[in-house]
């Protein structure tokens, strides 16, 4: 199957849905920290629905755009961060889980800078990376469900934690794979340009 054509369009249905998701992030964070768990869960469910439809519509309507390729993962990560911050602020999850997730993304930002300085593009997204993000994204509404409906906490909490810990492990596993692949790419690039490598070494 051919990959969909990527355009420079801005105002598309998928992009509007991604922008709505981004706008929901601060509202969600305020609701979580304020203890309005039912409303926060509703916002999270709406975000998950828009996340599904923006990808589906982008392919069905041939509206895959460069802006959308930036907005979609940005919204995913911001919702993950917002959930972890809100739940950590209420002592529902430990701050170390938030630190683990953020540290991995900081490492990848530094990796992207190193690749760009060597004239290389970013490493293609690995399937395990998508699986890790999905696991974390499943963990959020399940953990929120335990807060919104305390009678279900006995079931929702262990399931939510299982997804969260598995997602965090995969998140870093893929991060290590990206770092190793990037290191090989940079090494090969420097080997192709020995004169430049020698100059940099002086």
C-alpha positions in Angstrom: 0.0 0.0 0.0 1.3 3.4 -1.0 1.9 6.0 1.8 -0.5 8.9 1.7 0.8 12.1 0.3 2.0 14.6 2.9 0.9 18.2 2.2 1.6 21.7 3.7 -2.1 22.4 4.3 -3.0 23.9 7.6 -6.8 24.1 7.8 -7.9 20.5 7.6 -10.4 18.5 9.6 -7.7 16.3 11.3 -5.7 19.4 12.2 -8.7 21.1 13.7 -9.3 17.9 15.8 -5.7 17.9 16.9 -5.9 21.6 17.9 -9.1 20.8 19.9 -7.1 18.1 21.8 -4.3 20.6 22.5 -6.9 23.1 23.8 -8.3 20.4 26.1 -5.0 19.8 27.8 -5.0 22.8 30.3 -8.7 22.3 31.0 -8.0 18.6 31.8 -5.1 19.5 34.1 -7.2 22.1 36.0 -10.0 19.5 36.5 -7.6 16.8 37.7 -5.8 19.0 40.2 -9.1 20.4 41.3 -10.4 16.9 42.0 -13.2 17.0 39.4 -12.5 13.5 38.4 -15.7 12.7 36.5 -15.4 15.8 34.3 -11.7 15.1 33.8 -12.5 11.6 32.7 -15.0 12.9 30.2 -12.4 15.3 28.8 -9.9 12.5 28.5 -12.5 10.3 26.7 -13.3 13.1 24.3 -9.6 13.6 23.7 -9.1 9.8 23.0 -12.0 9.9 20.5 -10.6 12.9 18.6 -7.2 11.2 18.6 -8.8 8.2 16.9 -10.7 10.2 14.3 -8.0 12.7 13.4 -5.7 9.8 12.2 -8.6 8.0 10.5 -9.9 11.1 8.7 -6.4 12.1 7.7 -6.0 8.8 5.8 -9.6 8.6 4.5 -9.8 12.2 3.3 -6.2 12.2 2.1 -5.4 15.1 4.5 -2.1 14.0 5.9 -0.1 17.2 6.6 3.2 18.1 8.0 1.5 20.2 10.7 -0.7 17.3 11.6 2.4 15.0 12.0 3.6 17.5 14.6 0.3 18.2 16.3 -0.8 14.7 16.9 2.2 13.3 18.8 2.5 16.7 20.6 -1.1 16.4 21.9 -0.5 12.8 22.9 2.6 13.7 25.0 1.0 16.7 26.6 -2.0 14.7 27.7 0.3 12.1 29.2 2.3 14.8 31.0 -0.8 16.6 32.2 -2.3 13.3 33.6 1.0 12.4 35.4 1.4 16.0 36.8 -2.2 16.0 38.0 -2.2 12.6 39.5 1.3 13.2 41.1 0.2 16.5 42.5 -2.6 14.6 44.3 -0.2 11.8 45.5 -2.0 9.2 43.4 1.1 8.3 41.4 4.7 9.0 42.4 6.7 11.9 40.9 9.4 9.5 39.7 7.0 8.1 37.1 6.6 11.6 35.7 10.4 12.1 35.8 11.0 8.8 34.0 8.7 9.8 31.1 10.0 13.3 30.8 13.6 12.3 31.0 13.2 10.0 28.0 11.7 12.8 25.9 14.4 15.2 26.9 16.9 12.6 25.8 15.3 12.3 22.4 15.2 16.1 22.0 19.0 16.2 22.6 19.3 13.3 20.2 17.4 15.2 17.5 19.8 18.2 18.0 22.8 15.9 17.6 21.4 14.4 14.4 20.5 17.8 13.0 24.1 19.1 13.7 25.4 16.2 11.6 23.0 16.8 8.8 20.8 13.8 9.6 17.1 13.5 9.9 15.2 12.1 12.9 15.1 8.3 13.4 11.8 6.8 12.0 9.2 6.0 14.6 9.6 2.4 15.8 6.5 0.2 16.3 7.4 -0.3 19.9 7.4 3.4 20.3 3.8 3.5 19.2 3.0 0.6 21.5 4.6 2.4 24.5 2.6 5.6 23.8 -0.6 3.5 23.4 0.1 1.7 26.8 0.5 5.0 28.6 -2.5 6.5 26.9 -4.6 3.4 28.0 -3.3 3.8 31.5 -4.6 7.4 31.9 -8.3 6.9 31.5 -8.1 3.7 33.6 -6.4 5.4 36.4 -8.8 8.3 36.1 -11.7 5.8 36.2 -10.5 4.6 39.6 -10.7 8.2 40.9 -14.0 9.0 39.3 -15.7 5.7 40.3 -14.1 4.6 43.6 -16.1 1.4 43.7 -14.1 0.3 40.6 -10.7 1.3 42.1 -10.0 -2.3 43.2 -10.0 -3.4 39.5 -9.0 -0.2 37.6 -6.0 0.7 39.7 -4.0 -2.5 39.1 -4.9 -2.6 35.4 -4.0 1.1 35.1 -0.7 0.6 36.9 0.1 -2.4 34.7 -0.3 -0.3 31.6 1.6 2.6 33.1 4.6 0.6 34.2 4.7 -1.5 31.0 4.4 1.7 28.9 7.2 3.4 30.8 9.5 0.4 30.3 8.8 0.3 26.6 9.1 4.0 26.4 12.7 3.8 27.6 13.5 0.6 25.7 12.6 2.3 22.4 14.5 5.4 23.6 17.7 3.2 24.0 17.1 1.8 20.5 16.8 5.3 19.0 20.0 6.4 20.8 21.9 3.4 19.5 20.6 3.8 16.0 21.4 7.5 16.0 24.9 6.9 17.3 25.5 4.5 14.4 24.2 7.0 11.9 26.4 9.8 13.3 29.4 7.5 13.3 28.8 6.5 9.7 28.4 10.2 8.7 31.6 11.1 10.3 33.4 8.2 8.7 32.2 9.4 5.3 33.7 12.8 6.0 37.2 12.1 7.5 38.5 15.6 6.7 35.6 17.3 8.6 35.9 14.8 11.4 39.7 15.6 11.8 38.9 19.3 11.8 36.3 18.9 14.5 38.7 16.8 16.6 41.4 19.6 16.7 
